[in-house]
Amino acid sequence: MHEVTLGQYYPQDSVFHGLDPRTKLGTILLYIIGLFLVKNSLWFLAFLAVLVMLFKSARIPLSYMLKGTKGFALLLVFTFIFRMLCTPGRELASFWIFQITMEGINKGIQLSARIGLMVAAASLLGYTATPKELVDGLGQVISPLKKIGVPVSDISMMVMIAFRFIPIMMNEAFDLMDAQSSRGVEFRQCSFAEKCRNIFALLVPLFVNSVYRSADLAMAMESRGYTGDGNVTMMYPLEFHRGDGILWALSLLVFAAVVALRILGLL
């Protein structure tokens, strides 16, 4: 977990970093929707090529992305095996009560590729935009919901606090593990059952610490006059530029092509 880079901002002077966060959110959202329209496994190679180009435009090493998403490797392997063994179709091999089918292998590849590309695309948001930028962009996107009484400003604030708390709570967990290790608790060289027991012992102090930090944060916000009414201004207002328009046009064009191919049954 110390090596996980998922969601951590990667400072870089690139074209993608300089885009409006609303453009990044829209582009990644269209990309993820397109992933769910794909039915032919070979088309995932095209989506992979698009994602590689986005990472290249952001000047983020692919090794850095793979390092951040390797924590999902076990999930992808489990997903592939589960779909391979539990999907009926043309049998290739069998053992005990399980059957390996051609359709199962195809479905396993599709689902694993879809999850892996979706996680990698979502990670690009965290690499190229700070939590504040993402929250400001999200608040602008859902701002029309104010007309029907949705507390947009409160939702944006809660999302930003959640983003801020993720690294804080991870550091808290590491500190607690170090403290427990100094008292003789073993987290590495022990059985799986003992690991689970020792990890669960960290949940109570971690929960208590999160409550204390939340109370301190609430007191600090109140002392600075935060009311949550949404009548606040932004120091750096969001603005669309030429690069945003070009990426929006390309994204919508590619998405329309994907939808057309899906309707024609070629995707």
C-alpha positions as CSV (number, residue, x, y, z in Angstrom):
1,M,0.0,0.0,0.0
2,H,2.9,2.4,0.5
3,E,3.7,2.0,-3.2
4,V,0.1,2.7,-4.4
5,T,0.0,5.9,-6.5
6,L,-3.7,5.7,-7.4
7,G,-5.4,9.1,-7.0
8,Q,-2.3,11.0,-6.1
9,Y,-1.7,14.2,-8.1
10,Y,1.3,14.0,-10.5
11,P,2.6,17.6,-11.0
12,Q,3.6,18.0,-14.6
13,D,3.5,20.8,-17.2
14,S,1.5,19.1,-19.9
15,V,-1.5,19.9,-22.2
16,F,-3.8,17.6,-20.3
17,H,-2.9,19.1,-16.9
18,G,-3.8,22.6,-18.2
19,L,-7.3,21.6,-19.3
20,D,-10.4,22.6,-17.5
21,P,-11.4,19.9,-14.9
22,R,-14.9,19.8,-16.5
23,T,-13.3,18.8,-19.8
24,K,-11.4,16.0,-18.0
25,L,-14.5,14.8,-16.2
26,G,-16.5,14.7,-19.4
27,T,-13.8,13.0,-21.4
28,I,-13.2,10.3,-18.9
29,L,-17.0,9.8,-18.4
30,L,-17.5,9.3,-22.2
31,Y,-14.5,6.9,-22.3
32,I,-16.0,4.8,-19.5
33,I,-19.5,4.7,-21.1
34,G,-17.8,3.6,-24.3
35,L,-16.2,0.7,-22.5
36,F,-19.6,-0.6,-21.6
37,L,-20.7,-0.5,-25.2
38,V,-17.9,-2.8,-26.4
39,K,-18.9,-6.4,-27.0
40,N,-15.9,-7.6,-29.2
41,S,-12.7,-8.2,-27.1
42,L,-10.4,-6.9,-29.9
43,W,-11.9,-3.4,-29.6
44,F,-10.5,-3.1,-26.1
45,L,-7.1,-2.7,-27.8
46,A,-8.3,0.4,-29.5
47,F,-9.5,1.8,-26.2
48,L,-6.1,0.9,-24.7
49,A,-4.4,2.8,-27.4
50,V,-6.6,5.9,-26.7
51,L,-5.8,5.7,-23.0
52,V,-2.0,5.4,-23.8
53,M,-2.3,8.6,-25.9
54,L,-4.0,10.4,-23.0
55,F,-1.3,9.4,-20.6
56,K,1.3,10.5,-23.2
57,S,-0.3,13.9,-23.5
58,A,-0.3,14.2,-19.7
59,R,3.4,13.2,-19.7
60,I,2.7,10.5,-17.1
61,P,4.9,7.4,-17.3
62,L,3.0,4.2,-18.0
63,S,5.1,2.5,-15.3
64,Y,3.8,5.0,-12.8
65,M,0.2,4.1,-13.8
66,L,0.9,0.4,-13.6
67,K,2.5,0.8,-10.2
68,G,-0.6,2.6,-8.9
69,T,-3.1,0.1,-10.3
70,K,-1.3,-3.1,-9.4
71,G,-3.4,-3.4,-6.3
72,F,-6.3,-4.3,-8.5
73,A,-4.4,-7.2,-10.1
74,L,-5.9,-9.8,-7.8
75,L,-9.4,-8.5,-8.5
76,L,-8.8,-8.7,-12.3
77,V,-7.4,-12.3,-11.9
78,F,-10.3,-13.3,-9.7
79,T,-12.8,-11.8,-12.2
80,F,-11.3,-13.6,-15.1
81,I,-11.2,-17.0,-13.4
82,F,-14.8,-16.6,-12.1
83,R,-16.2,-15.7,-15.5
84,M,-14.2,-18.4,-17.2
85,L,-15.5,-21.2,-14.9
86,C,-19.1,-20.0,-14.4
87,T,-20.1,-19.1,-18.0
88,P,-21.9,-21.9,-20.0
89,G,-21.0,-22.5,-23.6
90,R,-18.7,-24.7,-25.7
91,E,-16.6,-26.8,-23.3
92,L,-12.8,-26.8,-23.7
93,A,-11.9,-28.6,-20.5
94,S,-13.5,-29.6,-17.2
95,F,-12.4,-30.6,-13.7
96,W,-14.6,-31.4,-10.7
97,I,-17.7,-29.3,-11.0
98,F,-16.2,-26.6,-13.1
99,Q,-16.1,-26.2,-16.9
100,I,-13.8,-24.0,-19.0
101,T,-15.7,-22.7,-22.0
102,M,-14.8,-20.6,-25.0
103,E,-17.6,-18.1,-24.0
104,G,-16.3,-18.0,-20.5
105,I,-12.8,-17.1,-21.6
106,N,-14.2,-14.4,-23.9
107,K,-16.4,-12.9,-21.1
108,G,-13.5,-13.1,-18.6
109,I,-11.3,-11.1,-21.0
110,Q,-14.0,-8.5,-21.6
111,L,-14.9,-8.0,-18.0
112,S,-11.3,-7.9,-16.8
113,A,-10.3,-5.5,-19.6
114,R,-13.3,-3.3,-18.9
115,I,-12.5,-3.0,-15.2
116,G,-8.7,-2.5,-15.7
117,L,-9.2,0.3,-18.3
118,M,-11.9,1.9,-16.2
119,V,-9.6,2.1,-13.2
120,A,-6.7,3.4,-15.3
121,A,-8.9,6.1,-16.9
122,A,-10.3,7.2,-13.5
123,S,-6.8,7.3,-12.1
124,L,-5.8,9.8,-14.9
125,L,-8.2,12.3,-13.3
126,G,-6.4,12.1,-10.0
127,Y,-3.0,12.3,-11.7
128,T,-3.8,15.4,-13.7
129,A,-6.1,17.4,-11.4
130,T,-5.9,18.3,-7.7
131,P,-8.9,17.4,-5.4
132,K,-9.8,21.1,-5.3
133,E,-10.0,21.3,-9.1
134,L,-12.0,18.1,-9.4
135,V,-14.5,19.3,-6.8
136,D,-14.8,22.7,-8.4
137,G,-15.4,21.0,-11.8
138,L,-18.0,18.6,-10.3
139,G,-19.8,21.5,-8.6
140,Q,-20.0,23.4,-11.9
141,V,-21.3,20.3,-13.7
142,I,-24.1,19.6,-11.2
143,S,-24.9,23.3,-10.5
144,P,-28.2,23.2,-12.5
145,L,-29.5,20.8,-9.8
146,K,-29.7,23.8,-7.5
147,K,-33.0,24.8,-9.2
148,I,-34.7,21.7,-7.8
149,G,-33.3,22.1,-4.3
150,V,-30.3,19.9,-4.4
151,P,-27.5,21.2,-2.0
152,V,-24.8,21.3,-4.7
153,S,-22.3,23.3,-2.5
154,D,-22.7,20.8,0.4
155,I,-22.2,17.8,-1.9
156,S,-19.0,19.4,-3.4
157,M,-17.6,20.2,0.0
158,M,-18.2,16.6,1.2
159,V,-16.5,15.2,-1.9
160,M,-13.5,17.4,-1.4
161,I,-13.3,16.4,2.3
162,A,-13.5,12.8,1.3
163,F,-10.6,13.3,-1.1
164,R,-8.6,15.0,1.6
165,F,-9.2,12.3,4.2
166,I,-8.1,9.4,2.0
167,P,-4.3,10.0,2.3
168,I,-4.8,11.2,5.9
169,M,-6.5,8.0,7.0
170,M,-3.9,5.9,5.1
171,N,-1.1,7.6,7.0
172,E,-3.0,7.1,10.2
173,A,-3.3,3.4,9.4
174,F,0.4,3.1,8.7
175,D,1.3,5.0,12.0
176,L,-1.0,2.6,13.9
177,M,0.6,-0.4,12.3
178,D,4.1,0.8,13.2
179,A,2.9,1.5,16.8
180,Q,1.4,-2.0,17.0
181,S,4.5,-3.6,15.5
182,S,6.7,-1.9,18.1
183,R,4.5,-3.7,20.7
184,G,5.2,-7.1,19.1
185,V,2.1,-7.4,16.8
186,E,3.1,-9.1,13.5
187,F,1.5,-8.0,10.3
188,R,3.7,-9.7,7.7
189,Q,5.2,-13.0,8.9
190,C,2.0,-14.6,10.2
191,S,-0.9,-16.7,8.9
192,F,-3.8,-15.2,7.0
193,A,-6.2,-15.6,10.0
194,E,-3.8,-13.8,12.3
195,K,-3.3,-11.0,9.8
196,C,-7.1,-10.5,9.6
197,R,-7.3,-10.5,13.4
198,N,-4.5,-7.9,13.7
199,I,-5.9,-5.7,11.0
200,F,-9.4,-5.7,12.6
201,A,-7.7,-4.5,15.8
202,L,-6.6,-1.4,13.9
203,L,-10.2,-0.5,12.9
204,V,-11.4,0.8,16.3
205,P,-8.5,3.3,16.9
206,L,-8.6,4.3,13.2
207,F,-12.3,5.0,13.5
208,V,-11.8,7.0,16.8
209,N,-9.1,9.1,15.2
210,S,-11.2,9.8,12.2
211,V,-14.0,11.1,14.5
212,Y,-11.6,13.3,16.3
213,R,-10.2,14.7,13.1
214,S,-13.7,15.3,11.7
215,A,-14.7,17.2,14.9
216,D,-11.6,19.3,14.7
217,L,-12.3,20.0,11.0
218,A,-15.9,21.0,11.7
219,M,-14.8,23.4,14.5
220,A,-12.2,25.0,12.2
221,M,-14.8,25.5,9.4
222,E,-17.2,27.1,11.9
223,S,-14.6,29.4,13.3
224,R,-13.8,30.6,9.8
225,G,-17.5,31.4,9.1
226,Y,-18.4,28.5,6.8
227,T,-22.2,28.3,6.5
228,G,-22.7,26.1,3.5
229,D,-25.2,28.4,1.8
230,G,-23.2,28.3,-1.5
231,N,-22.9,32.0,-1.9
232,V,-19.2,32.0,-2.3
233,T,-16.9,33.1,-5.0
234,M,-13.9,31.3,-6.5
235,M,-10.4,32.8,-6.5
236,Y,-9.6,31.1,-9.8
237,P,-12.9,30.8,-11.8
238,L,-13.0,27.9,-14.3
239,E,-12.8,28.9,-17.9
240,F,-12.8,26.9,-21.1
241,H,-10.0,27.5,-23.6
242,R,-9.1,26.4,-27.1
243,G,-7.6,23.1,-25.9
244,D,-10.8,22.2,-24.1
245,G,-12.9,22.8,-27.2
246,I,-10.6,20.6,-29.3
247,L,-10.8,17.8,-26.8
248,W,-14.5,18.1,-26.4
249,A,-15.0,17.9,-30.2
250,L,-12.7,14.9,-30.5
251,S,-14.3,13.1,-27.5
252,L,-17.9,13.6,-28.8
253,L,-16.8,12.6,-32.4
254,V,-15.2,9.4,-31.1
255,F,-18.1,8.6,-28.8
256,A,-20.6,9.1,-31.6
257,A,-18.6,6.7,-33.8
258,V,-18.6,4.1,-31.0
259,V,-22.4,4.4,-30.6
260,A,-22.9,4.1,-34.3
261,L,-20.7,1.0,-34.5
262,R,-22.6,-0.5,-31.5
263,I,-25.9,0.1,-33.3
264,L,-24.6,-1.5,-36.5
265,G,-23.4,-4.5,-34.5
266,L,-19.7,-3.9,-35.5
267,L,-18.4,-3.1,-32.0
